[in-house]
Amino acid sequence: GAGVSQTPSNKVTEKGKYVELRCDPISGHTALYWYRQSLGQGPEFLIYFQGTGAADDSGLPNDRFFAVRPEGSVSTLKIQRTERGDSAVYLCASSLEPYNSPLHFGNGTRLTVT
Amino acid sequence: AQTVTQSQPEMSVQEAETVTLSCTYDTSESDYYLFWYKQPPSRQMILVIRQEAYKQQNATENRFSVNFQKAAKSFSLKISDSQLGDAAMYFCAYKEYGNKLVFGAGTILRVKS
């Protein structure tokens, strides 16, 4: 596709449930990033992949959060035992390479935990 | 840790007028990049302008320009001839080597017709 695609656009889940959020980056982009944007705040870095490997996962808040990118393209952010505080917009971005190329963002997934 | 501060939660501008959004940041590095992103209701972050810290010349993109004051760690965005389509949330962001961005809390820009 022409841009970064994120699915679903919106997700409502109950506290304690497991969710998966998907990101399909721009074709050929080797670097992929996940950010979390809570209401009224700027995005906060979660994790970044270079190819298939997580190059920096220092932003993941705790071990309930996990992300994969098994074939170096599509990535899935997985949240176990969701809590109401996980409610936020989860943004994915990709770039051609991880150093000087600009980031291209998707439209995000709005996660609501009830 | 690096921090980015946007002290204006909300700004308003009349159509065709000029508005300046403020941003300050804290870093001990000498080489870094600064960005302004626009986020409309669609939620997609759109790059408006980028500045490399080692370049003294202020970046310009059409109606958008920055005032980069490295010693003061200030990076303001000027929007000239404001248009209704400029209304959005604007975020200032900082990046060192590598592509991990640190964002400010954002400024809502309202454009009045």
HADDOCK unambig.tbl for C-alpha pairs under 7 A between the chains (distance, minus, plus):
assign (segid A and resid 41 and name CA) (segid B and resid 105 and name CA) 4.68 0.50 0.50
assign (segid A and resid 41 and name CA) (segid B and resid 106 and name CA) 6.72 0.50 0.50
assign (segid A and resid 42 and name CA) (segid B and resid 91 and name CA) 6.96 0.50 0.50
assign (segid A and resid 42 and name CA) (segid B and resid 103 and name CA) 5.46 0.50 0.50
assign (segid A and resid 42 and name CA) (segid B and resid 104 and name CA) 5.59 0.50 0.50
assign (segid A and resid 42 and name CA) (segid B and resid 105 and name CA) 4.53 0.50 0.50
assign (segid A and resid 42 and name CA) (segid B and resid 106 and name CA) 6.04 0.50 0.50
assign (segid A and resid 43 and name CA) (segid B and resid 103 and name CA) 6.17 0.50 0.50
assign (segid A and resid 44 and name CA) (segid B and resid 102 and name CA) 6.89 0.50 0.50
assign (segid A and resid 45 and name CA) (segid B and resid 100 and name CA) 6.82 0.50 0.50
assign (segid A and resid 45 and name CA) (segid B and resid 101 and name CA) 6.93 0.50 0.50
assign (segid A and resid 98 and name CA) (segid B and resid 98 and name CA) 5.63 0.50 0.50
assign (segid A and resid 98 and name CA) (segid B and resid 99 and name CA) 5.43 0.50 0.50
assign (segid A and resid 99 and name CA) (segid B and resid 97 and name CA) 6.11 0.50 0.50
assign (segid A and resid 99 and name CA) (segid B and resid 98 and name CA) 4.37 0.50 0.50
assign (segid A and resid 99 and name CA) (segid B and resid 99 and name CA) 5.54 0.50 0.50
assign (segid A and resid 105 and name CA) (segid B and resid 44 and name CA) 5.99 0.50 0.50
assign (segid A and resid 105 and name CA) (segid B and resid 45 and name CA) 5.67 0.50 0.50
assign (segid A and resid 106 and name CA) (segid B and resid 44 and name CA) 5.59 0.50 0.50
assign (segid A and resid 107 and name CA) (segid B and resid 42 and name CA) 6.34 0.50 0.50
assign (segid A and resid 107 and name CA) (segid B and resid 43 and name CA) 5.14 0.50 0.50
assign (segid A and resid 107 and name CA) (segid B and resid 44 and name CA) 4.31 0.50 0.50
assign (segid A and resid 108 and name CA) (segid B and resid 43 and name CA) 6.50 0.50 0.50
assign (segid A and resid 108 and name CA) (segid B and resid 44 and name CA) 6.93 0.50 0.50
